[in-house]
Each structure stands twice: as C-alpha cells, then as structure tokens.
Amino acid sequence: MRRRRAGLARGEALTGYTFVAPNLVLLVVFVLVPLVWAVVISVQRTNGFGSGQFVGLENYTRLVRDPVFWRATVNTLLFTVLVTPLSMALGLGVAVLLDSVLPARGLFRSILILPMAISGVATALMGVLVFDQDTGVVDKVLRTLGLPAISWQSDGTAAFASVVLVTLWWRVGFNMLIYLAGLQAINPELYEAARLDGAGAWQRFRHLTVPLVGPSSFFLLILNVVYSFQVFDIVFVMTGGGPQNATTVLVTYAYDNGFVTGDQGYAAAIGIVLLLLTLAFTVVRWRTSRTRDLVE
C-alpha cells in the first residue's frame, strides 16, 4: 500500500512538473540567463559590443561618484512618489464613481480603459502633441486665452510635470479597473448595515471601502512602484531625459550608457542596482502589509 501511494505521488509530481516545464524553460531562458549575464557584464569594462575586461566592483564604485547617477536616482524616486499615490487615488476615486449609479458608466469605463490598449510609445507621442512648447495643444490654448505659454521642453520642472501627467493618464485606467473588480466583490449588505448605523458617505468610504480593497491596493502599489522604477518609453520619447538631466531616470541613463556611449558594463551595473532597489521595496512591503490577504 505504501509503495502504491509513493508511486501515485511520484506520478502526480511528474505530471505537475510536465505542465510547469514550459513556463520554467521560458523563465530560465528569458529571465534567469539574462539576469546572470547582466551580473557578469556589470563587473567588466566594455567599449562597444566586443569582449570586456574584468574590473571587479569598479563600475559600482563609479556609481557612487557619478552625479548624473544620483540625479537619475532622485528623479526615479520622485517620479515614483508622485505617480504611484496619485494614480492609485484617482483610480480608486473613479472606481467608486463608476461602481455607483452614475449615468453612462459603461461609456466612461471604456474611455478610461482605452489608454491601456495603446503602447507606451504611442502614449508618449500623444503627450508630445499635447505638451510640445512650439506646436502643442496646451500652449496653443494658453496663447488663445492670452496667457503665457509654458516651456515644456526647456524648463526642467515643466518637462518633469508633463511626463508625470501623461503617465497618470496612461495608468489611472488600469488602477480603476483593478479597484472596480475589488469593489464589486464587496458584499452590499455591509454598506446597508453601515447606513442603518448612521454612517455617512465619507465614513463608509474610509472605514469600509478603503480597508476592504486592501488586497487590491497592495497589488497595485507593488505594480505601480515597479513600473515607476522601470519607466522608460514615455521619458525617452517626450524629453529624452532633458533638459540638463532634469527628467533622466535610471533606465534612460542605463540606456544612454549601454547603447549611446557603448559602456555596457556600467549600464549593467545601473540595471543591477535598480533590480536590487525593486526587490528591496517588494520584500519590505510584503512583510509589512496587513491587508494583502484581507478578505470580507
């Protein structure tokens, strides 16, 4: 009997591994192998795409002395601090509205989800049409109203703001969709009981809605932070990291070093640092979250 059970267990395990094997192969080929290779390149001095020279931790010590790297790091963190809470707050607010008896809810949902259907590059090109300081829609409207135009590309603060605004337009719909799914999973009887107890709209939102969408918030927080750390296409197309590195982020700086100046070793070191920052945040958030497994 024991041998039979052991044989069945081995058969089930083999079946499971058979189903998982294709995904494991893809994970190894497209994630683990490139990651290991990036670590190898990060300890080399390269000049183009030829063979590199082993230099140990020289690229990492160079990061510490590089002011552009620190500027890119600050920009990445600032971008994350602005985009993540704003996109999540707007997404939750819109989701609450669209989960109510708001007229034409289906139409508004479709409009907000529409940016998800286009790529980041296409979104950035639309952002250029809107925020270009010479031919952009915003400056044309400002001039028509007799107001001074804004130097979206030559002023660092304005350039950074334009990137944040376009990113919000692109991300709010996705956050709204996740929150809407979370809201529709909440038992309506909870809100009815709160109304009978005299709770107002704000009290119901604060003490019922926000805690009960905790798992959605946890998921979106991790996802939005990871995206913000890895933002590239919108910055690259809209500003190219300028003016004077005002919008340079870690990924665009790694790209410039890897593909413009040909210093793949230094670019790989930047990528590894970015990976470590992302993993550190994810682990800390996972261990400190009290709502990731919250259920009704």
QUICORVEN-V743747 format. One record per pair of residues at least 4 apart in sequence whose C-alpha atoms are under 8 Angstrom apart, sorted by the first residue. I is the first residue (numbers start at 1). J is the second residue. If there is no record, write none. Layout:
# QUICORVEN-V743747
((I	J) (I	J))
This chain:
# QUICORVEN-V743747
((1	5) (2	6) (3	7) (4	8) (5	9) (6	10) (7	11) (8	12) (9	13) (10	14) (11	15) (12	16) (13	17) (14	18) (15	19) (16	20) (17	21) (18	22) (20	24) (21	25) (22	26) (23	27) (24	28) (25	29) (26	30) (26	31) (27	31) (27	32) (28	32) (28	33) (29	33) (29	34) (30	34) (31	35) (32	36) (33	37) (34	38) (35	39) (36	40) (37	41) (38	42) (38	268) (38	269) (38	271) (38	272) (39	43) (39	268) (39	269) (39	272) (40	44) (41	45) (41	52) (41	264) (41	265) (41	268) (41	269) (42	59) (42	264) (42	265) (42	266) (42	267) (42	268) (42	269) (42	272) (43	54) (43	55) (43	56) (43	57) (43	58) (43	59) (43	265) (43	269) (44	52) (44	53) (44	54) (44	55) (44	56) (44	59) (44	265) (45	52) (45	53) (45	54) (45	55) (45	59) (45	263) (45	264) (45	265) (45	266) (46	50) (46	51) (46	52) (46	53) (46	262) (46	263) (46	264) (46	265) (47	52) (47	262) (47	263) (47	264) (48	261) (48	262) (48	263) (48	264) (49	262) (49	264) (55	59) (57	61) (58	62) (59	63) (59	265) (59	266) (59	269) (60	64) (60	266) (60	269) (61	65) (62	66) (63	69) (63	270) (64	69) (64	70) (66	70) (67	71) (68	72) (68	245) (69	73) (69	250) (69	253) (70	74) (71	75) (71	245) (71	246) (71	248) (71	249) (72	76) (72	245) (72	247) (72	248) (72	249) (72	250) (72	253) (73	77) (73	249) (73	250) (74	78) (75	79) (75	246) (75	247) (75	248) (75	249) (76	80) (76	228) (76	229) (76	248) (76	249) (76	250) (77	81) (77	229) (78	82) (79	83) (79	164) (79	228) (80	84) (80	224) (80	225) (80	228) (80	229) (81	85) (82	86) (82	164) (83	87) (83	164) (83	167) (83	168) (83	224) (83	228) (84	88) (84	221) (84	224) (84	225) (84	228) (85	89) (86	90) (86	168) (87	91) (87	168) (87	171) (87	172) (87	175) (88	92) (88	172) (88	175) (88	176) (88	217) (88	220) (88	221) (89	93) (90	94) (90	172) (90	176) (91	95) (91	172) (91	173) (91	174) (91	175) (91	176) (91	177) (91	179) (92	96) (92	175) (92	176) (92	179) (92	180) (93	97) (94	98) (94	176) (95	99) (95	176) (95	177) (95	179) (95	180) (95	183) (96	100) (96	180) (96	183) (97	101) (97	102) (98	102) (98	105) (98	108) (98	109) (98	180) (99	180) (99	183) (99	184) (101	105) (104	108) (105	109) (106	110) (107	111) (108	112) (109	113) (110	114) (111	115) (112	172) (112	173) (113	117) (113	173) (113	174) (113	177) (114	118) (114	173) (115	123) (115	169) (115	170) (115	171) (115	173) (116	170) (116	171) (116	173) (116	174) (118	122) (118	123) (119	123) (120	124) (120	233) (120	234) (121	125) (121	233) (121	234) (121	237) (122	126) (123	127) (123	166) (123	170) (123	234) (124	128) (124	166) (124	233) (124	234) (124	235) (124	237) (124	238) (125	129) (125	237) (125	238) (126	130) (127	131) (127	132) (127	162) (127	166) (127	238) (128	132) (128	136) (128	238) (129	135) (129	136) (129	137) (130	136) (130	137) (130	138) (131	136) (131	137) (131	138) (131	139) (131	152) (131	162) (132	136) (132	137) (132	139) (132	152) (132	153) (133	139) (133	149) (133	150) (133	151) (133	152) (133	153) (134	139) (135	139) (135	140) (136	140) (137	141) (138	142) (139	143) (139	149) (139	150) (140	144) (140	149) (141	145) (142	146) (142	147) (142	148) (142	149) (143	147) (143	148) (143	149) (150	158) (151	155) (151	158) (151	159) (152	156) (152	158) (152	159) (152	162) (153	158) (153	159) (153	239) (153	242) (153	243) (154	159) (154	242) (154	243) (155	159) (155	243) (156	160) (156	242) (156	243) (156	244) (156	246) (156	247) (157	161) (157	246) (158	162) (159	163) (159	239) (159	242) (159	243) (159	246) (159	247) (160	164) (160	246) (160	247) (161	165) (162	166) (163	167) (163	234) (163	235) (163	238) (164	168) (165	169) (166	170) (166	234) (167	171) (167	234) (168	172) (169	173) (170	174) (171	175) (172	176) (173	177) (174	178) (175	179) (175	220) (176	180) (177	181) (178	182) (178	216) (178	220) (179	183) (179	213) (179	216) (179	217) (180	184) (181	185) (182	186) (182	212) (182	213) (182	216) (183	209) (183	213) (186	190) (186	212) (186	296) (187	191) (187	296) (188	192) (189	193) (190	194) (190	208) (191	195) (191	204) (191	208) (192	196) (193	197) (194	198) (194	199) (194	204) (195	199) (195	200) (199	203) (199	204) (200	204) (201	205) (202	206) (203	207) (203	208) (204	208) (204	209) (205	209) (205	210) (206	210) (206	211) (207	211) (208	212) (209	213) (210	214) (211	291) (212	294) (212	295) (212	296) (213	217) (214	218) (214	291) (214	292) (214	294) (215	219) (215	291) (215	292) (215	293) (215	294) (216	220) (216	292) (217	221) (217	292) (218	222) (218	289) (218	291) (218	292) (219	223) (219	292) (220	224) (221	225) (222	226) (222	282) (222	285) (223	227) (224	228) (225	229) (225	278) (226	230) (226	278) (227	231) (229	250) (229	251) (229	274) (229	278) (230	250) (230	251) (231	235) (231	249) (231	251) (232	236) (232	249) (232	251) (232	252) (233	237) (234	238) (235	239) (235	240) (235	241) (235	247) (235	248) (235	252) (236	240) (236	241) (236	252) (239	243) (239	247) (240	247) (240	248) (240	252) (241	245) (241	246) (241	247) (241	248) (241	249) (241	252) (241	253) (242	246) (242	247) (242	248) (243	247) (248	252) (248	253) (249	253) (250	254) (250	270) (250	271) (250	274) (251	255) (251	270) (251	271) (252	256) (253	257) (253	267) (254	258) (254	266) (254	267) (254	268) (254	270) (254	271) (255	259) (255	260) (255	267) (256	260) (256	261) (257	261) (257	262) (257	263) (257	264) (257	266) (257	267) (258	262) (258	263) (258	264) (258	265) (258	266) (258	267) (258	268) (259	263) (259	264) (263	267) (264	268) (265	269) (266	270) (267	271) (268	272) (269	273) (270	274) (271	275) (272	276) (273	277) (274	278) (275	279) (276	280) (277	281) (278	282) (279	283) (280	284) (281	285) (282	286) (283	287) (284	288) (285	289) (286	292) (290	294))
